[in-house]
Amino acid sequence: MLKTIKYLIGTTGPSGYGSKSTAEHVTDNCVDLQSCTAIITGATSGIGAETARVLAKRGARLVLPARNLKVAAKIKDQILSEFLDAKITIMHLDLSSLKSVRRFVSEFEELNLPLNLLINNAGKFSYDYGITEDGIETTFATNYLGHFLLTKLLLKKMMTTAKATGVQGRIVNVTSGIHTWFSGDLIRSLGQITRDKRHYDATRAYAISKLANVLHTKELACRLQMMEANVTVNCVHPGIVRTRLTRDREGFITDLVFFLTSKFLKTIPQAAATTCYVATHPNLRNVSGKYFADCNEASNSEIGCNRKEAARLWSFSEIMISTDFKPVFAPPTMA
Ligand SMILES: NC(=O)c1ccc[n+]([C@@H]2O[C@H](COP(=O)([O-])OP(=O)(O)OC[C@H]3O[C@@H](n4cnc5c(N)ncnc54)[C@H](OP(=O)(O)O)[C@@H]3O)[C@@H](O)[C@H]2O)c1
């Protein structure tokens, strides 16, 4: 109850920020980002677009991968109309395709840019059951597996940039508080929803993918530490905000739900605050493997803290991204 009241009135936490802080506000005191290159996925809309706008305002060079280059060009123009000097490159990436992720990384490498920040923000809430060309359930493939491969392939670049510049690299995984709604065996449940359409439940699929983001953060943080990499990784819950995430279900019921919960909703600038805080704030130097909400470290579910589950998901993900992976989840082919 007290927590809810604090959220509603925007009480600030130990960081000095809270639920009502905006992305611009939390980056007021960040170092000049002129020499920083950031990749932000899902910047064509919602939280990602605001994150891109604010990081451009602070001087960062942006690489915005998007599956729709026309929309990405519009976002680029919008940012440039506000900040004439912004350096923005748009590139094609469909996170639900492992082939597309590999192609994006090789094209990015050809640009010979450094990489300081990777913001894994793109996300999908898919009401309908779907399987990707790689034989993986679509929500999981987009929200988690594509980002898992993207991060893995970009890690070397981030490590060498950090070494050459002495500036710590940061990875931010955008998850959701909904990850706490799932308990059980993640890999088994993923298998069930992938194999059989009848087991598909959109909220459960979304929660599984967002728990995977949390576990990915946990395991990657341990691996980065073991490698003595000057790169951190954290994950964030942005808060609840009306964006295009619910695009599949626009209409009266969705309007009503948003109306009834309007007191709890954030604005988009508020929802981008935690990402921008974790990506840039000097307080978070050397902080890694943590979960943040309302711009403060927060606790997550028991399973989200489970190191064994994190390592198990990592091993399974390595198998799923391997080029000779035969989709064990693929639905049986019709005779
Ligand atoms: N909104 C909330 O209340 C809320 C709450 C908790 C967590 N989140 C998380 O916040 C993040 C941002 O969501 P949002 O609310 O800003 O939603 P949004 O407005 O729908 O933005 C999602 C972004 O992800 C991109 N995307 C989706 N599928 C993709 C794919 N296959 N390949 C590449 N990009 C893809 C979208 O691009 P297109 O335009 O091409 O579709 C869009 O740019 C997500 O990770 C979401 O899970 C949101």
The ligand as a Tripos MOL2 file, in Angstrom:
@<TRIPOS>MOLECULE
LIG
   48    52     1     0     0
SMALL
NO_CHARGES

@<TRIPOS>ATOM
      1 N1          4.4980   -0.1190  -22.7380 N.am      1 LIG1
      2 C1          4.5750   -0.6980  -21.5510 C.2       1 LIG1
      3 O1          3.6780   -0.5210  -20.6850 O.2       1 LIG1
      4 C2          5.7440   -1.5540  -21.2120 C.ar      1 LIG1
      5 C3          5.7910   -2.1000  -19.9110 C.ar      1 LIG1
      6 C4          6.8770   -2.9020  -19.5890 C.ar      1 LIG1
      7 C5          7.8570   -3.1580  -20.5190 C.ar      1 LIG1
      8 N2          7.7500   -2.6290  -21.7730 N.ar      1 LIG1
      9 C6          8.8300   -2.9410  -22.7220 C.3       1 LIG1
     10 O2          9.3460   -1.7390  -23.2570 O.3       1 LIG1
     11 C7          9.9300   -1.9850  -24.5420 C.3       1 LIG1
     12 C8          9.4500   -0.9380  -25.5260 C.3       1 LIG1
     13 O3          8.0640   -1.1340  -25.7330 O.3       1 LIG1
     14 P1          7.0410    0.0590  -26.0730 P.3       1 LIG1
     15 O4          6.0190    0.0630  -25.0030 O.co2     1 LIG1
     16 O5          7.7630    1.2880  -26.4030 O.co2     1 LIG1
     17 O6          6.3190   -0.5830  -27.3590 O.3       1 LIG1
     18 P2          6.1870   -0.0890  -28.8930 P.3       1 LIG1
     19 O7          5.7620    1.3260  -28.9480 O.co2     1 LIG1
     20 O8          5.3200   -1.1050  -29.5390 O.co2     1 LIG1
     21 O9          7.6920   -0.2220  -29.4220 O.3       1 LIG1
     22 C9          8.2460   -1.4620  -29.6690 C.3       1 LIG1
     23 C10         9.4080   -1.2960  -30.6120 C.3       1 LIG1
     24 O10         9.9700   -2.6110  -30.8600 O.3       1 LIG1
     25 C11        10.0890   -2.7760  -32.2720 C.3       1 LIG1
     26 N3          9.9920   -4.1770  -32.6970 N.ar      1 LIG1
     27 C12         8.9740   -5.0420  -32.5020 C.ar      1 LIG1
     28 N4          9.2410   -6.2060  -33.1100 N.ar      1 LIG1
     29 C13        10.4580   -6.0870  -33.7240 C.ar      1 LIG1
     30 C14        11.2540   -6.9230  -34.5210 C.ar      1 LIG1
     31 N5         10.8630   -8.1640  -34.8550 N.pl3     1 LIG1
     32 N6         12.4490   -6.4680  -34.9720 N.ar      1 LIG1
     33 C15        12.8580   -5.2160  -34.6650 C.ar      1 LIG1
     34 N7         12.1320   -4.3510  -33.9220 N.ar      1 LIG1
     35 C16        10.9370   -4.7800  -33.4590 C.ar      1 LIG1
     36 C17         8.9400   -1.9740  -32.8450 C.3       1 LIG1
     37 O11         9.1620   -1.7510  -34.2160 O.3       1 LIG1
     38 P3          7.9370   -1.7450  -35.2910 P.3       1 LIG1
     39 O12         7.4630   -0.3500  -35.2980 O.co2     1 LIG1
     40 O13         8.5860   -2.1940  -36.5650 O.co2     1 LIG1
     41 O14         6.9190   -2.7170  -34.8110 O.co2     1 LIG1
     42 C18         9.0090   -0.7230  -31.9720 C.3       1 LIG1
     43 O15        10.0010    0.1350  -32.4230 O.3       1 LIG1
     44 C19         9.5390   -3.4150  -24.9120 C.3       1 LIG1
     45 O16        10.6210   -4.2830  -24.6560 O.3       1 LIG1
     46 C20         8.3820   -3.7180  -23.9490 C.3       1 LIG1
     47 O17         8.2820   -5.1060  -23.6930 O.3       1 LIG1
     48 C21         6.7310   -1.8270  -22.1410 C.ar      1 LIG1
@<TRIPOS>BOND
     1     1     2 1
     2     2     3 2
     3     2     4 1
     4     4     5 ar
     5     4    48 ar
     6     5     6 ar
     7     6     7 ar
     8     7     8 ar
     9     8     9 1
    10     8    48 ar
    11     9    10 1
    12     9    46 1
    13    10    11 1
    14    11    12 1
    15    11    44 1
    16    12    13 1
    17    13    14 1
    18    14    15 2
    19    14    16 1
    20    14    17 1
    21    17    18 1
    22    18    19 2
    23    18    20 1
    24    18    21 1
    25    21    22 1
    26    22    23 1
    27    23    24 1
    28    23    42 1
    29    24    25 1
    30    25    26 1
    31    25    36 1
    32    26    27 ar
    33    26    35 ar
    34    27    28 ar
    35    28    29 ar
    36    29    30 ar
    37    29    35 ar
    38    30    31 1
    39    30    32 ar
    40    32    33 ar
    41    33    34 ar
    42    34    35 ar
    43    36    37 1
    44    36    42 1
    45    37    38 1
    46    38    39 2
    47    38    40 1
    48    38    41 1
    49    42    43 1
    50    44    45 1
    51    44    46 1
    52    46    47 1
@<TRIPOS>SUBSTRUCTURE
     1 LIG1         1 GROUP 0 **** ****
